[in-house]
Amino acid sequence: MSPTRVAVKSRWQYDYCVYPKPHSPQLKRPVTRSAAASDTEVKLPRTVTHDPCDSRAVATAGLTWQDLSVFVAAVALIALEMTPHEDWSPHRRGDTMSVTRFLNFSRMTVADLIEDYLLLWIFLSVGLGIAVPQIEIVTRASTVILAVMIGSISLTLSVEQFREIDLRTLGLVLVGHIAMPFLAFGITRGLGLSPELTVGFVVLGAVTPELVTPVMTELADGDTALSTTALVVIGVGSVGFVPAVVALLIGGIDVPTLPIVEQLLAAVVAPMIVAVGARAVQPARVGTYDGYYPAVSATMVVLIIGGVTAANVTVIRSNLSLLVGVGVGAVVLNVLGYSLGFLLSRCGSRSTRIASVLSIGMRDFAVAAALVIAAGLPTIASLPAVAFGVVEMATSAGLARWFSRPD
């Protein structure tokens, strides 16, 4: 008995699922194809006791717990070697992390483990989202997660940092930021990606620089004041810039911009202003917990990335060619952002170039992913943010190490 292919059409995409005809034994027992099998039989790679289109199912062809274990082990070694550490000194910069240090938990706090190995936690979060789609439930709290993520890291920003900025240099960084969504749109056109993925890439290019950009800039001996000011200015301006650029570039598609504005105000601008204001009013009290704010923000990043990965698990498992296209687009956008930052600041000082490269090339993938989900955009539009996050965390760590190398 042959299955019936049904096309489920929505406003954004087509989902093709294979449903068995009535009274089919497909859901009652496994059916395999032998050399003499009839063409009416259905080949299943393993025992299936659920709807093949159920995205919550963990057991799928091509993905086993053994595969996931090997993947996690390999990524752990890569993350250990790529992760820069806040304890770098002028005499130790360029040294690699060791497995011995990683295992020396007695000298590390929970905050250290979260911050120092953020790349590893992101990989684990992506892997968990693929293996356990039920964690998609965390996306229901995407607005709260985004607000906590923005607010906690913004508590580390001080008003004094904004007074040290050369306005011309800041203007060049803003020019680079404005160019990023247009570069993202051009990349999607060149790769022939779908409209919903185009929306995801444009939002990714238009959101704020990565929240940890000031930290990475500090590790790389860059102009931390410049990267901090750019982050705040772009964050406040995003409430108008993001919906405007989405409406301009995605004009042929019905993209709701009002929810984007609402989410930016509630989860980005308001927490950032409140946090910076609290730091200005009570610097001593707020500064007491400076060692914990980045870890709280990083935890929110890991949560939202795992959730949006789980939300896209059906696409991830069924369309490898789509993943390749999204991955290539993420790499190209990241490299173009770094290159644009370098070109715009080539006449400035070394510290200015470092801040410019990181502020333009690093996009806040977690904000983009959470914004897509919270604004009610298609779930698949968050996939570019997930891919970009993995690429960015690896490349930015490598750049920080390269920039901070001894002359």
N, C-alpha and C positions, 0 to 999 in steps of 0.2 A: 504494500500500500504506500503510495507516494505521498509525501507531505505537500501541503499547500502553502505557497509563498504569498504573504500578505504585506502590502506596503502601507505603513502607518505614516500619514503625512501630517506635518505640523506647519506652522507659519515659517519655521526656520529651517527645517531639514526633513529628510526622509529616513525613517528607521525601518530596516528590513528584518523581519523575524520569521522563523520557520515554525509554523504551528501544525501539529498532527491532525489528520482528519478524524472525524468521530469514530470511536471504537478502535482507534489505533493502539497497538500494544506498545508503542514507543515509550510511553510514560510508565509502563508496568514492568518491563524487563529490558535489559540491554540487548541491542541487536547489532550484530557484527557481520561484516561481509567476508565470505569465504570465496575460494576459487570457483566454486560451483553455485554460488549464491544467486538468487533471482534478482533482477534489476528493481524489483518492487521493494526490496529491503532497504533499510536506512542504515548507513554507517555512522556509528557513534564511537568516538575515541575512548570513552570510558563509561562506566555505569552512570546513568542519568536518572534521577528521581525527581526532577523539578522541571519547570517550564524552561526551555532553552533560552528564552528571552528574558528570564529573570535576572536583572543586573545584580541582585543581592547574593547570588550563588557564589560560593567560594571555589568549588571544584570546577575548573574549566580546562579545556585542552591547551596544552603548551605551557602551563604554569603549575608547578608543584612546589611544595614547601622546601624540597631539596634545592630547586632552582633559586628560590628566594634566599636560602641560606648562603649559597655560593655568591649570589649577587651582593648580599649585605657584607660578607667577609671581604670581598674585593673592594667594595666602596669604603669600608672602614680603613683599610690600609691607605687608600688614596687620600681620604680625608685627613688622616694623621699626618701625611706628608705635606698637604697643601695648606693646612690651617695655620695662620700666623698667631702668635701668642702675645698677650699684652705685656708679658714680662721681658720682652726683648730689650736688650741694652745695646749701646753702641759697640760693645765688644762681642755681642752674640748675634747680631742681626745676620740673617742668612743661614743660621743653623736650622736643621730640620727637626721636627718633633720625633720623638722616639716612642716605641711601644712601651718601654720601661716607664717613661714618664706618664703615659696614658694610664697604666695600671697602678700608678702610685696615688691612689685615691685619698690616702691619709693626709696629703698636703693640699687637696683640692676641695673647695666647697661645691655645693650643688650649682650655684651660680657659675662657677668656673667651668664645670662640666657642660653646662648648657651653652655658654658663650664660646668657649674654646673649641668646641666640636660641633658648631652649628651646622656645618656642611654635612657631617655624619648624621645628625638628627633629621635633617631635611631628606636625605636619601632614605633613611629608615621610615620616615613619615610617608614618602611616596610609595615605598614597598608595602607598607601596611595598608595604605589606601587601596592598592591593587588587590591585595590578598583578602582584605576584610572590608567589602563595600559598605557594610552596615555603619561604619564610622562617618558616612555621609551626613549623619544626623547633626554633626557639629556645625554644618553650614547654616542651620536654622538660627544660630547665634552669631552669624557673621558680622552683624553691625556692632554687637557688644565686643566681639573679639577684636575688630578693627579699632574701635575706640580705645580699648585697653592698650593695644599695641602702639598706637600713636601717642596716647597720653603718657604712658610710662617712659618712653624714650625721650619725649619732649621735656620731661622733668629734669633732664641733664643739660638742657640748653639755658645759657645765661645771657642776660641783656648785654653784658660787657663784651661778649664776642661780636655783637653786631656793630659795635662802634669802631672796630679796627678794619673795616672793609673799604677797599677802593671801589667806587661805584662803577667805574669803567670795566673793571675785571668782573664784577658781579653781572653787569649787563651782557658781557660775552657769554657767560655761563647760561644766562636766561635765553639768549639767542639759540644756543645749542639745545636747550630744553625744548624750545618751541619747534625746532626742526625734527625732533625725535618721532612724534606721531606721523609726520609726513614720510619719514624714512620707513617707518613700520608699514604704512599703507603701500608704499612702492614695493617693499619686499613681498607682501602678500599678493600683489598683482603679478609680480614676476614669477612667483611660485604657483600661481593659479589656485590659491586657497579659497575656501568657501566664504560666503558673506559673514557667517557667524564667527569664523576664525579671524576674519579681517577686523571685525568689531573688537575682538579680544586683543589683537596686536595693537590697534590704534589706542585703546584704553591703556594698555601697557606702556606705550610710548608717551602718553600724555600725563600719567600720574607722577607723583613726586619722585625725586631720587630715593634710592634705598635708604631706609632709616638708619642703617649702621654706617652710612657713608662718612660721617664725621669720625667715627671710630677707626675705620679703615684708613682714612686720610691721616689720622694721628699716627697710626702704626707705620705708615709710609713716609713720615716726616713731611707731610704736606701742610697746606694752609687750612687748618681746622676751622678757623673763624669764617673763611670763605665758604667752605662746604656746609657749615652750620647755617649761615645766613641764607644761602641758596635754598637749603631744605625748607626753612620756615617761609621764605617769600613765595616759593613755588607751592608750598602746601596751602597757604592762604589763597593764592591766586587760582588754585586748581578748581575751586568751586565754580568759576566762570570758564576757565580754559578747557577743562575736560569735556563738558557737554557741548561747548561751542565747536571744538575740533571734531568731535564725534558726529555732530549734525552736519558739519561741512564736508567731511570725507565720506561719510556713510549716508549721504542724502537720499540715495535710491532705496534705502531700507528703512522700515518703520522701527526706529530705535527710540524707546522712551527716554527722553533726557531729564524730565522732572525727577524721576526716582534717583538718577545719578546726582543731581544737585542736592537733593534731600540727604542722601547718604554721605556726600562730601561734607555738608554742613554739620551733620550730626556726629559723624565718626572720624573726621579728619580735622577740619578747621576748629570746631569747638573744643575738642580735647587738647589740641595744640596750643590754642590761645590760653585756656585755663591753666595748662601745665606751665607754660612760660611765665604767666602772671603769678602763679604760686611761687615759682622760683625767685621772681623779682621781689615779692613781698616778704617771703620767709626763706632767704637763701641758706641760712645755717640749718634750719630744721629739715628742709627738703634735701639739702646736701648730705645729711647724715646717712641716707640710704642710696647714695649714688652707685654703690656697688651692686645693687639689686635691680635697678630699673632696666638695664639692657637685657638681663636674663628674663625678666617678665615679658618684655617685648619679643624676645627670641622665642619664648614658649608659645606665644600667640601665633607667631609665624609658622611654627611647626604644626600647630593645631589646624590652622586654616589650609595649609598646603595638603595635609593628609585628608581633610574633608573634601576639598575640591578634586583631589585625585580620585577619591572614592566615587564622587558624583560623576566622573567621566570614565568609570571603569569599563563600561560596555564598549565605548569607542576605543579605549586603549587596548582592550583585548582583541577586538575584532578587526581593527584597521591599522596594521603596522605601517602601511605606506603613508597614511595620514600623519602618524607620529613622526615619521622621517621628515616630512615636509615641515611640520611644526618645529622640530628640533633644528633643522637647517635654518629656518627663519629666526629662531631665537639666537643662534650663534652669530648669524650675519648682523642682526640688530645690535647685539652686544659689542661686536667688534667695530661696527660703524660708529657707535656711540663713543667708544674710547678714542677712535681716530678723530672724530669731530672735536672732542674735548681737547685733544692735543693740538690740532690745527688752530683752534680759536685762541689758545693760550701760548702759542709757540714763542711769542715775543716777551712773555712774562718771565718771572723767576721760576726756579725749579719747584718750589713749594706751591706756587700758583698753578703750574702745569699739572702737578699731581692732583690737586683739589679739583681742577677743571675736568680732567680725564675721568676721575671717579664719579663726580657729580652728574656728568652727562651720560656716561656709559652704564652706570648702575641705575636700574629702574626698580621701583618698589613693587616687586612681583606679588608679594602678599597683599598689599593694598589693592592692586589690580584684580587679583583673584577674588578677594572679599567684596570688592565693589561690584564686580560682575554679578555675583550671587545675590548680594543684598538688594541690588537695583532690579532684580527680576529678569536680567538678560539670560539668553540661552546658556545652559550649563557648560556646553562645549566651548563657549567663548572664554572660559577660564583656563582652558588647556594651554594656550601660549604662555600664560603667567607661570604655570607649573614648570614647563620646559625651560623657560628663561631663568627661573629661580635656581635650578640645578646648574645651568651654564654659568650664571653670574657669580654664584658663590665660589665656584672653582676658579674662575678667571680673576676675580677681584683679590682672592687670597694670593694667587700667583703674582699679580701686579704689585700688591703691597710688599711682598717679599723682594721683588725685583727692584722696586723703587728705593727700598731701604737698604739695599746692598752697600757695602763699604766702597767708597770711591777709589 
